[in-house]
Amino acid sequence: MDGSTQLKIAATLSFIAALLHVAIVIGGPAWYRFFGAGEGMAQLAKSGSMQPIIITLGIAVILFVFGLYALSGAGVIVKLPLLKLGLVFITAIYLLRGIAGLVLPFVSKHPAISQNSTTFWLVSSVICCVFGLFYFLGTKNSWEGLSITQ
């Protein structure tokens, strides 16, 4: 599989994740619970607070931009600014989040970690590692075709 295909897969995964975050906002408290956002987020959504909506839609926007960078790296859309740096940064975010989530629930009692179940951390972390792997391989295998300044 070539780098362009790997980056197209990475983009698709990021877009699916972004759409899922939008669906969670639409689905409301039950969806926050089902997808493991924690009871605190579900209760805030139930009470009508804007905080879970802003956080979740913020994540959706970031994931969407990640997808655009992958499509840019694959040559599907125009080259975005700082393309190489952006793809390296996105790869690092996915892989660091994935690896951290496989470790933190077992070593940290911080409320930001303990509010979510171990199952949430393990499943979401494996997903992040898979996403990161596609970004890593796609970026690595497309590196020569990516402009240094874009």
Backbone as ProteinMPNN parsed JSONL, in Angstrom:
{"seq_chain_A": "MDGSTQLKIAATLSFIAALLHVAIVIGGPAWYRFFGAGEGMAQLAKSGSMQPIIITLGIAVILFVFGLYALSGAGVIVKLPLLKLGLVFITAIYLLRGIAGLVLPFVSKHPAISQNSTTFWLVSSVICCVFGLFYFLGTKNSWEGLSITQ", "coords_chain_A": {"N_chain_A": [[0.854, -1.174, 0.0], [0.607, 2.166, -0.89], [1.868, 5.452, 0.17], [0.025, 7.497, -0.389], [-2.442, 6.172, -0.457], [-2.51, 5.242, 2.182], [-2.651, 7.678, 3.544], [-5.112, 8.567, 2.593], [-6.783, 6.709, 3.799], [-6.237, 7.368, 6.448], [-7.32, 9.962, 6.484], [-10.03, 9.379, 6.029], [-10.619, 7.932, 8.363], [-10.242, 9.949, 10.303], [-12.249, 11.744, 9.497], [-14.541, 10.176, 9.933], [-14.382, 9.895, 12.705], [-14.696, 12.595, 13.409], [-17.331, 13.086, 12.5], [-18.675, 11.308, 14.154], [-18.312, 12.526, 16.627], [-19.891, 14.802, 16.247], [-22.347, 13.528, 16.013], [-22.605, 12.562, 18.607], [-23.077, 14.899, 20.066], [-25.591, 15.555, 19.003], [-26.98, 13.266, 19.748], [-27.066, 13.462, 22.508], [-27.164, 13.155, 26.179], [-27.285, 10.307, 26.612], [-25.721, 9.342, 24.537], [-23.258, 10.485, 25.127], [-22.703, 9.018, 27.426], [-22.704, 6.341, 26.389], [-20.506, 6.386, 24.619], [-18.484, 6.76, 26.359], [-17.734, 9.22, 27.529], [-17.901, 9.984, 30.109], [-19.662, 10.333, 33.203], [-19.904, 12.907, 34.205], [-19.792, 14.61, 31.932], [-22.08, 13.698, 30.647], [-24.061, 14.42, 32.488], [-23.757, 17.198, 32.48], [-24.531, 17.697, 29.823], [-27.16, 16.837, 29.986], [-28.214, 18.738, 31.709], [-28.313, 20.916, 30.105], [-26.075, 22.432, 29.706], [-23.623, 24.249, 27.881], [-21.004, 23.478, 27.797], [-20.241, 20.632, 27.294], [-21.021, 20.483, 24.629], [-19.468, 22.448, 23.326], [-16.875, 21.48, 23.848], [-16.984, 18.918, 22.626], [-17.704, 19.502, 19.95], [-15.519, 21.085, 19.351], [-13.474, 19.178, 19.39], [-14.374, 17.694, 17.205], [-13.989, 19.524, 15.092], [-11.194, 19.775, 15.127], [-10.462, 17.121, 14.479], [-11.55, 17.021, 11.915], [-9.947, 18.888, 10.568], [-7.534, 17.521, 10.79], [-8.125, 15.403, 9.053], [-8.303, 16.825, 6.642], [-5.622, 17.587, 6.335], [-4.464, 15.08, 5.933], [-5.672, 14.371, 3.486], [-4.568, 16.371, 1.916], [-1.854, 15.703, 2.047], [-2.024, 13.334, 0.655], [-2.41, 14.235, -1.842], [-4.909, 14.798, -2.807], [-6.324, 17.117, -2.328], [-5.558, 20.651, -2.436], [-2.222, 21.618, -1.497], [-1.748, 22.111, 1.875], [-0.803, 24.689, 4.274], [2.39, 24.332, 5.833], [2.596, 21.51, 5.552], [4.186, 19.103, 5.862], [5.141, 19.407, 8.532], [2.668, 19.612, 9.806], [1.539, 17.042, 9.328], [3.374, 15.434, 10.689], [3.006, 16.407, 13.293], [0.267, 15.77, 13.72], [0.394, 12.981, 13.528], [1.999, 12.478, 15.767], [0.297, 13.401, 17.819], [-1.904, 11.592, 17.663], [-0.541, 9.132, 18.153], [0.738, 9.587, 20.647], [-1.511, 10.11, 22.27], [-2.773, 7.652, 22.021], [-0.881, 5.807, 23.118], [-0.509, 6.909, 25.688], [-3.074, 6.62, 26.733], [-3.206, 3.901, 27.025], [-1.67, 3.458, 29.192], [-2.081, 5.38, 31.297], [-4.66, 4.943, 32.708], [-3.995, 2.943, 34.438], [-2.03, 3.878, 36.078], [-2.629, 6.387, 37.063], [-4.65, 8.365, 39.187], [-5.916, 10.661, 38.673], [-8.674, 12.901, 38.338], [-9.457, 13.553, 35.684], [-8.694, 11.347, 34.306], [-9.746, 9.142, 35.722], [-12.487, 9.549, 35.511], [-13.435, 8.316, 33.285], [-14.079, 5.012, 32.045], [-11.953, 2.088, 32.303], [-12.269, 0.488, 30.095], [-13.127, 2.354, 28.171], [-10.737, 3.869, 27.929], [-8.929, 1.925, 26.97], [-10.126, 0.994, 24.54], [-10.491, 3.423, 23.054], [-7.857, 4.208, 22.937], [-6.54, 2.213, 21.481], [-7.817, 2.657, 19.054], [-6.858, 5.27, 18.517], [-4.135, 4.668, 18.229], [-4.209, 3.067, 15.906], [-5.15, 4.972, 14.045], [-2.993, 6.774, 14.217], [-0.951, 5.14, 13.268], [-1.643, 4.84, 10.555], [-1.386, 7.528, 9.748], [1.358, 7.85, 10.311], [2.634, 5.904, 8.616], [1.647, 6.703, 6.111], [2.617, 9.332, 5.938], [5.39, 8.882, 6.143], [5.811, 7.273, 3.863], [5.127, 9.009, 1.865], [6.809, 11.098, 2.046], [8.909, 12.241, 0.395], [7.456, 13.417, -1.642], [6.185, 15.491, -0.453], [6.135, 18.941, 0.023], [8.661, 20.953, 1.54], [8.1, 23.494, 2.469], [5.38, 23.552, 2.489]], "CA_chain_A": [[0.0, 0.0, 0.0], [1.45, 3.358, -0.979], [1.62, 6.509, 1.14], [-1.191, 8.222, -0.725], [-3.571, 5.346, 0.0], [-2.488, 5.255, 3.648], [-3.139, 8.983, 3.987], [-6.557, 8.607, 2.309], [-7.415, 5.936, 4.875], [-6.111, 8.202, 7.649], [-8.308, 11.039, 6.358], [-11.357, 8.779, 6.213], [-10.764, 7.621, 9.787], [-10.416, 11.21, 11.024], [-13.577, 12.287, 9.17], [-15.53, 9.353, 10.639], [-14.312, 10.282, 14.12], [-15.291, 13.929, 13.523], [-18.787, 12.923, 12.376], [-19.149, 10.63, 15.36], [-18.384, 13.537, 17.688], [-21.091, 15.606, 15.977], [-23.491, 12.674, 16.351], [-22.702, 12.5, 20.073], [-23.756, 16.129, 20.493], [-26.99, 15.423, 18.609], [-27.557, 12.163, 20.524], [-27.3, 13.902, 23.873], [-26.543, 12.503, 27.332], [-27.129, 8.849, 26.449], [-24.593, 9.104, 23.638], [-22.04, 10.787, 25.889], [-22.469, 7.85, 28.285], [-22.373, 5.164, 25.589], [-19.169, 6.518, 24.04], [-17.497, 6.806, 27.434], [-17.263, 10.567, 27.855], [-17.96, 10.153, 31.56], [-20.957, 10.751, 33.745], [-19.893, 14.361, 34.346], [-20.177, 15.202, 30.643], [-23.48, 13.338, 30.397], [-24.893, 15.248, 33.364], [-23.713, 18.563, 31.947], [-25.375, 17.719, 28.617], [-28.552, 16.694, 30.445], [-28.629, 19.991, 32.346], [-28.376, 21.974, 29.101], [-24.819, 23.178, 29.664], [-22.949, 24.341, 26.58], [-19.632, 22.969, 27.912], [-19.967, 19.41, 26.522], [-21.212, 20.755, 23.197], [-18.293, 23.185, 22.859], [-15.727, 20.563, 23.882], [-17.149, 17.84, 21.649], [-17.617, 20.074, 18.606], [-14.12, 21.493, 19.185], [-12.743, 17.966, 18.999], [-14.807, 17.362, 15.84], [-13.317, 20.45, 14.161], [-9.778, 19.377, 15.078], [-10.38, 15.865, 13.72], [-11.829, 17.354, 10.525], [-8.723, 19.517, 10.037], [-6.572, 16.421, 10.634], [-8.496, 14.714, 7.822], [-7.91, 17.668, 5.51], [-4.166, 17.481, 6.17], [-4.169, 13.778, 5.325], [-6.041, 14.46, 2.066], [-3.572, 17.223, 1.282], [-0.647, 14.89, 1.899], [-2.287, 12.311, -0.353], [-2.507, 14.881, -3.135], [-6.312, 14.86, -3.221], [-6.69, 18.532, -2.298], [-4.426, 21.571, -2.495], [-1.271, 21.494, -0.387], [-2.031, 23.014, 2.988], [0.403, 25.276, 4.869], [3.197, 23.528, 6.759], [2.047, 20.166, 5.396], [5.032, 18.087, 6.507], [5.085, 19.631, 9.969], [1.312, 19.282, 10.237], [1.355, 15.588, 9.355], [4.19, 14.904, 11.795], [2.322, 16.817, 14.517], [-0.952, 14.967, 13.827], [0.841, 11.622, 13.831], [2.448, 12.468, 17.166], [-0.872, 13.535, 18.693], [-2.618, 10.314, 17.696], [0.248, 8.071, 18.788], [0.912, 9.9, 22.072], [-2.794, 9.895, 22.934], [-3.002, 6.209, 22.058], [0.027, 5.163, 24.071], [-0.811, 7.417, 27.033], [-4.337, 6.028, 27.181], [-2.991, 2.495, 27.376], [-0.898, 3.427, 30.435], [-2.598, 6.267, 32.348], [-5.704, 4.44, 33.602], [-3.42, 1.989, 35.381], [-1.034, 4.52, 36.943], [-3.062, 7.698, 37.518], [-5.977, 8.492, 39.807], [-6.384, 12.016, 38.381], [-10.094, 12.88, 37.95], [-9.612, 13.579, 34.23], [-8.464, 9.977, 33.839], [-10.633, 8.191, 36.4], [-13.897, 9.76, 35.193], [-13.769, 7.39, 32.206], [-13.811, 3.614, 32.38], [-10.759, 1.481, 31.719], [-12.667, 0.033, 28.752], [-13.058, 3.531, 27.295], [-9.344, 4.211, 27.667], [-8.292, 0.9, 26.144], [-10.7, 0.993, 23.192], [-10.17, 4.671, 22.355], [-6.404, 4.279, 22.73], [-6.217, 1.347, 20.344], [-8.286, 3.395, 17.875], [-5.887, 6.35, 18.26], [-2.897, 4.056, 17.728], [-4.446, 2.68, 14.515], [-5.158, 6.217, 13.273], [-1.62, 7.265, 14.199], [-0.157, 4.266, 12.411], [-1.912, 5.215, 9.163], [-0.742, 8.827, 9.512], [2.801, 7.644, 10.301], [3.05, 5.199, 7.405], [1.335, 7.541, 4.962], [3.563, 10.453, 5.914], [6.718, 8.32, 5.857], [5.874, 6.778, 2.489], [4.881, 10.13, 0.941], [7.673, 12.192, 2.494], [9.631, 12.895, -0.696], [6.529, 14.18, -2.465], [5.625, 16.614, 0.323], [6.995, 20.118, -0.03], [9.176, 21.359, 2.842], [7.452, 24.748, 2.893], [3.92, 23.431, 2.52]], "C_chain_A": [[0.899, 1.237, 0.0], [1.011, 4.435, 0.01], [0.334, 7.273, 0.882], [-2.428, 7.461, -0.239], [-3.652, 5.341, 1.521], [-3.013, 6.579, 4.194], [-4.633, 9.153, 3.68], [-7.328, 7.833, 3.373], [-7.385, 6.744, 6.171], [-7.147, 9.317, 7.631], [-9.709, 10.506, 6.624], [-11.61, 8.475, 7.68], [-10.997, 8.898, 10.601], [-11.787, 11.814, 10.755], [-14.68, 11.496, 9.87], [-15.557, 9.73, 12.115], [-14.936, 11.659, 14.339], [-16.815, 13.84, 13.454], [-19.384, 12.247, 13.596], [-19.255, 11.616, 16.523], [-19.59, 14.466, 17.489], [-22.339, 14.804, 16.351], [-23.69, 12.566, 17.858], [-23.41, 13.74, 20.606], [-25.247, 16.022, 20.189], [-27.69, 14.365, 19.464], [-27.801, 12.492, 21.988], [-26.661, 13.032, 24.943], [-26.32, 10.996, 27.179], [-25.946, 8.522, 25.546], [-23.27, 9.43, 24.318], [-21.694, 9.59, 26.781], [-21.992, 6.659, 27.467], [-20.946, 5.221, 25.061], [-18.099, 6.814, 25.082], [-16.983, 8.167, 27.816], [-17.294, 10.845, 29.352], [-19.306, 10.691, 32.008], [-21.027, 12.271, 33.903], [-20.333, 15.054, 33.061], [-21.641, 14.902, 30.34], [-24.417, 14.199, 31.24], [-24.906, 16.705, 32.905], [-24.593, 18.698, 30.704], [-26.85, 17.664, 29.004], [-29.083, 18.003, 31.03], [-28.707, 21.159, 31.363], [-27.13, 22.83, 29.011], [-24.233, 23.161, 28.251], [-21.55, 23.708, 26.606], [-19.413, 21.671, 27.132], [-20.115, 19.612, 25.016], [-19.97, 21.432, 22.632], [-17.075, 22.267, 22.801], [-15.82, 19.537, 22.762], [-17.076, 18.365, 20.22], [-16.211, 20.604, 18.323], [-13.258, 20.317, 18.754], [-13.097, 17.586, 17.567], [-14.104, 18.24, 14.812], [-11.849, 20.067, 14.011], [-9.609, 18.108, 14.251], [-10.629, 16.103, 12.227], [-10.597, 17.986, 9.865], [-7.635, 18.456, 9.853], [-6.852, 15.671, 9.325], [-8.112, 15.506, 6.587], [-6.407, 17.594, 5.271], [-3.776, 16.14, 5.545], [-4.527, 13.79, 3.836], [-5.045, 15.321, 1.301], [-2.282, 16.442, 1.042], [-0.792, 13.814, 0.836], [-2.407, 12.905, -1.75], [-3.934, 15.006, -3.659], [-6.807, 16.299, -3.263], [-5.409, 19.354, -2.345], [-3.502, 21.366, -1.294], [-1.553, 22.556, 0.662], [-0.735, 23.561, 3.572], [1.081, 24.319, 5.853], [2.77, 22.058, 6.751], [2.88, 19.099, 6.102], [4.953, 18.202, 8.026], [3.715, 19.242, 10.514], [1.094, 17.783, 10.336], [2.172, 14.929, 10.47], [3.509, 15.195, 13.137], [1.068, 15.969, 14.753], [-0.616, 13.524, 14.185], [1.228, 11.511, 15.299], [1.264, 12.56, 18.125], [-1.609, 12.205, 18.804], [-1.826, 9.243, 18.447], [0.462, 8.336, 20.279], [-0.382, 9.687, 22.848], [-3.062, 8.395, 23.069], [-2.155, 5.516, 23.104], [-0.274, 5.61, 25.504], [-2.077, 6.765, 27.588], [-4.238, 4.555, 27.515], [-2.298, 2.362, 28.73], [-1.603, 4.172, 31.579], [-3.694, 5.667, 33.24], [-5.175, 3.477, 34.671], [-2.45, 2.632, 36.37], [-1.484, 5.859, 37.526], [-4.465, 7.643, 38.107], [-6.541, 9.896, 39.575], [-7.837, 11.951, 37.899], [-10.323, 12.887, 36.429], [-9.428, 12.189, 33.622], [-9.525, 9.041, 34.42], [-12.109, 8.403, 36.096], [-14.364, 8.829, 34.074], [-13.377, 5.972, 32.6], [-12.502, 3.146, 31.74], [-11.066, 1.004, 30.306], [-12.599, 1.191, 27.762], [-11.61, 3.829, 26.928], [-8.683, 3.198, 26.743], [-8.81, 0.933, 24.707], [-10.307, 2.255, 22.434], [-8.67, 4.777, 22.064], [-5.954, 3.384, 21.59], [-6.641, 2.036, 19.049], [-7.29, 4.502, 17.525], [-4.569, 5.795, 17.717], [-3.049, 3.625, 16.27], [-4.445, 3.918, 13.62], [-3.724, 6.724, 13.116], [-0.729, 6.44, 13.295], [-0.389, 4.603, 10.933], [-1.293, 6.574, 8.827], [0.77, 8.655, 9.414], [3.26, 7.008, 8.99], [2.8, 6.048, 6.159], [2.303, 8.697, 4.826], [4.951, 9.966, 5.527], [6.833, 7.934, 4.379], [5.601, 7.859, 1.443], [5.877, 11.262, 1.131], [8.335, 12.952, 1.355], [8.723, 13.757, -1.557], [5.927, 15.371, -1.76], [6.614, 17.761, 0.295], [7.443, 20.487, 1.392], [8.44, 22.595, 3.347], [5.938, 24.64, 2.941], [3.482, 22.216, 3.274]], "O_chain_A": [[1.835, 1.336, 0.794], [-0.062, 4.352, 0.607], [-0.368, 7.653, 1.818], [-3.348, 8.054, 0.325], [-4.742, 5.428, 2.086], [-3.737, 6.601, 5.189], [-5.342, 9.817, 4.436], [-8.403, 8.257, 3.797], [-8.375, 6.802, 6.9], [-7.782, 9.591, 8.649], [-10.483, 11.117, 7.361], [-12.701, 8.732, 8.187], [-11.852, 8.924, 11.486], [-12.425, 12.337, 11.669], [-15.651, 12.082, 10.349], [-16.628, 9.869, 12.706], [-15.626, 11.876, 15.335], [-17.51, 14.454, 14.264], [-20.489, 12.588, 14.019], [-20.195, 11.541, 17.315], [-20.232, 14.867, 18.46], [-23.276, 15.345, 16.939], [-24.823, 12.486, 18.331], [-24.249, 13.641, 21.501], [-26.076, 16.363, 21.032], [-28.844, 14.539, 19.858], [-28.646, 11.873, 22.635], [-25.737, 12.267, 24.665], [-25.277, 10.477, 27.577], [-25.248, 7.532, 25.768], [-22.275, 8.735, 24.113], [-20.531, 9.197, 26.877], [-20.988, 6.034, 27.808], [-20.249, 4.207, 25.057], [-16.949, 7.087, 24.74], [-15.893, 8.273, 28.379], [-16.757, 11.857, 29.803], [-19.988, 11.408, 31.276], [-22.098, 12.858, 33.751], [-21.15, 15.974, 33.094], [-22.36, 15.762, 29.831], [-25.451, 14.654, 30.752], [-25.945, 17.363, 32.939], [-25.311, 19.686, 30.547], [-27.681, 18.36, 28.422], [-30.257, 18.333, 30.866], [-29.116, 22.26, 31.733], [-27.123, 23.846, 28.316], [-24.344, 22.169, 27.53], [-20.978, 23.433, 25.551], [-18.459, 21.607, 26.355], [-19.412, 18.981, 24.227], [-19.473, 21.037, 21.577], [-16.331, 22.276, 21.821], [-14.853, 19.312, 22.034], [-16.45, 17.738, 19.365], [-15.76, 20.576, 17.178], [-12.416, 20.444, 17.865], [-12.22, 17.197, 16.795], [-13.669, 17.748, 13.771], [-11.321, 20.037, 12.9], [-8.711, 18.029, 13.413], [-10.001, 15.47, 11.379], [-10.253, 17.648, 8.732], [-6.896, 18.491, 8.868], [-5.927, 15.345, 8.581], [-7.649, 14.938, 5.598], [-5.966, 17.545, 4.123], [-2.863, 16.077, 4.722], [-3.768, 13.275, 3.015], [-4.719, 15.019, 0.153], [-1.693, 16.515, -0.036], [0.184, 13.425, 0.194], [-2.496, 12.17, -2.733], [-4.136, 15.291, -4.839], [-7.609, 16.663, -4.123], [-4.308, 18.806, -2.297], [-3.949, 20.988, -0.211], [-1.591, 23.75, 0.364], [0.324, 22.963, 3.387], [0.419, 23.599, 6.6], [2.603, 21.442, 7.803], [2.343, 18.285, 6.854], [4.726, 17.211, 8.72], [3.618, 18.612, 11.567], [0.529, 17.301, 11.318], [1.714, 13.984, 11.112], [3.447, 14.328, 14.008], [0.837, 15.504, 15.869], [-1.264, 12.919, 15.04], [0.835, 10.57, 15.987], [1.237, 11.863, 19.14], [-1.906, 11.745, 19.907], [-2.382, 8.53, 19.283], [0.377, 7.412, 21.088], [-0.361, 9.149, 23.955], [-3.523, 7.931, 24.112], [-2.666, 4.719, 23.892], [-0.291, 4.791, 26.423], [-2.14, 6.407, 28.764], [-5.096, 4.016, 28.214], [-2.327, 1.297, 29.347], [-1.706, 3.655, 32.691], [-3.648, 5.877, 34.452], [-5.835, 3.234, 35.681], [-2.084, 2.021, 37.374], [-0.804, 6.414, 38.389], [-5.347, 6.959, 37.588], [-7.528, 10.28, 40.202], [-8.197, 11.052, 37.139], [-11.284, 12.287, 35.948], [-9.952, 11.901, 32.546], [-10.127, 8.248, 33.696], [-12.919, 7.524, 36.39], [-15.562, 8.582, 33.934], [-12.456, 5.765, 33.39], [-12.018, 3.73, 30.771], [-10.22, 1.103, 29.417], [-12.083, 1.042, 26.655], [-11.29, 4.019, 25.755], [-7.953, 3.579, 25.829], [-8.022, 0.903, 23.763], [-9.841, 2.175, 21.297], [-8.268, 5.367, 21.062], [-5.077, 3.763, 20.813], [-5.91, 2.004, 18.059], [-6.919, 4.654, 16.361], [-3.96, 6.4, 16.836], [-2.122, 3.795, 15.479], [-3.816, 3.919, 12.561], [-3.297, 7.063, 12.012], [0.153, 6.98, 12.627], [0.561, 4.647, 10.15], [-0.737, 6.75, 7.743], [1.403, 9.243, 8.538], [4.169, 7.516, 8.333], [3.64, 6.104, 5.261], [2.757, 9.009, 3.725], [5.612, 10.568, 4.681], [7.834, 8.233, 3.728], [5.825, 7.635, 0.253], [5.795, 12.281, 0.445], [8.324, 14.182, 1.347], [9.183, 14.735, -2.146], [5.234, 16.178, -2.379], [7.807, 17.562, 0.522], [6.671, 20.342, 2.34], [8.189, 22.715, 4.546], [5.276, 25.571, 3.401], [2.283, 21.964, 3.395]]}, "name": "protein", "num_of_chains": 1, "seq": "MDGSTQLKIAATLSFIAALLHVAIVIGGPAWYRFFGAGEGMAQLAKSGSMQPIIITLGIAVILFVFGLYALSGAGVIVKLPLLKLGLVFITAIYLLRGIAGLVLPFVSKHPAISQNSTTFWLVSSVICCVFGLFYFLGTKNSWEGLSITQ"}
